[in-house]
Amino acid sequence: MTDRDLPVTEDELHVYVDGELAADRREAVERWLAAHPEDAARVAGWRAQAEAVRARYGAIINEPVPEHLTLDKITRNRRSWAAAAAAAVIFAFAIGGIAGWMVRGASAEAPSTSETFANEALGAHRLYIAEVRHPIEVNASENHLLPWLSRRVGANLRAPDLSSFGLRLLGGRLLPGMSGPAALFMYESTSGERVTLYASRQAEPQTSFRYNVGGQFGAVNWIENDIGYVVSGPADKDRLKSIARLAYEQMENRAPSRERSDATQLMSRRGS
């Protein structure tokens, strides 16, 4: 049995997320994730959580050490070797604590539910749009796609028609979300651009459209009738909000021809 054929361990999944996995195992892990949706969703969740923490606290790791905490300063003020050694231990623990905090996302000021939900969807978006052979689980041509995902999520789901944006539905897949099963619908343009619609039950009040951005990707999320939705794609705020508005109108049977649609009113509540 070669290294390529060895089972993938959880430690390897963490190292893969950190971008430190050896090249000879990276391909094996990616094959494993393509064949194991639950592990793929876990990896997507870890990435989303780490990016959320990095976006909020990333500047901390690059801040200079305060002058009064440098070993040189401590050594000058306290000549004893024991004091300097104690200071070094405290400093090492502080740096280690910050690093662990950054990687695992364990902070007192955790992201809001809305941010966590959007980042969860963004993580799934990043993971599956990169797939060439297995971007979806069930093709759009399969009649059982919507009934199957609706039954698993526990809601009457629809796949909106986004052809006016040059996007056609490829299909969808079922994912384990933080609040229960989640459906991911994937759309693609003739140029290869991919946009996803993520849907899962959310025991939260109705919300307006909210825009989140993570690197080169953006997401618009909202909650309506106990279902949370996230439209993810390239970080083009205006385009993503227009796509989200059309999806909202179709899924809620709104009339887009109104002078001021309900979806537009939804966005304007927060002026976003």
Beta strands, then each sheet from edge to edge (+ up, - down):
strand 1: 138-139
strand 2: 168-177
strand 3: 180-188
strand 4: 194-201
strand 5: 210-214
strand 6: 217-224
strand 7: 227-234
sheet 1: 1+ 2- 3+ 4- 7+ 6- 5+
end
